[in-house]
């Protein structure tokens, strides 16, 4: 039960710390991810009431994936909250709107983006954004942003709450595209156990595997598609703060693809392997050579390339020959290892605490390791995530072998 205190402010004591931080956040974009029944939508509804108290008369918009959720979840929740704080209110179903003494709440569905027209609000919140199909979500987000235009003294924030559905919108917006204007908070279903029916959490555990429970119970971003390739990689457990230091000898895994060349830079230290930097979407071998020489001037560099680079190209020289002429040491097998052997070597290194990734210096590598899945029994090449993973894999597989050929 919530109350309004003597200062006219909402008492947030019923909320847990990260819920309160989300409600109080004035970032342009605040987000909260959590497991099922963790209290995400309650946090969103309470933030709406807080915004009405702070800026009376300023209309607000609340968005959900479907109209049925508006009727089944949102309206009953607001009804209970308004009764708690003793606010009079009217539910106007035809207009899909709630009126209160402090302002209006427009309720809209993202499964019909064309309905997001002809109104202006000063604050918007999007609930369960990851559930919406990507095609409708793109259209809906464009419309939602255009409606968040009501002129007022404070900035017009646009916030999000959702159960994390793999690496969908919430991950891309708040993690991959993070900046100082965005704040993300995470809550777990376990933290809300006292407010849930007996057996609810055990029921989730019986229905979902460990990977799914990381999302639906703990609110973590994980690969929810069947067959995660690098299943033993864990961003936290396999993280290192190691960076390139002066005089480091660098070992670089390299994948050849015109316009999509990728390299992962490693340091070998104490019998362990550290990915400390990356280069992605490089146009060709000549460009890669120039970038490596400029960025790592003064370092001894050994390259572990894709064995296909031994084939001659249109210039009459192979990619490996170009690397040798540039002064790099080359360690390459006669042919590439089987994909399964390379993948198994990487998973074993992650599992055994031998291979670590600086996720800050290698954001694309980190994301690819987390997201790439199998397609027809092979790592999915249609995803575009395979190039950077292959780069790291060539290094890791080859460095663990005793002999090499050039």
PyMOL commands that set and color helices and strands:
alter all, ss='L'
color gray80, all
select helices_A, chain A and resi 17-24+40-54+67-84+110-115+129-131+134-147+169-176+189-195+200-207+210-216+285-295+307-310+319-325+339-351+363-371+381-383+386-399
alter helices_A, ss='H'
color red, helices_A
select strands_A, chain A and resi 29-34+60-64+89-92+97-100+103-109+123-127+158-162+182-187+250-255+261-269+272-282+301-305+329-330+355-357+374-375+378-379
alter strands_A, ss='S'
color yellow, strands_A
deselect
rebuild
show_as cartoon
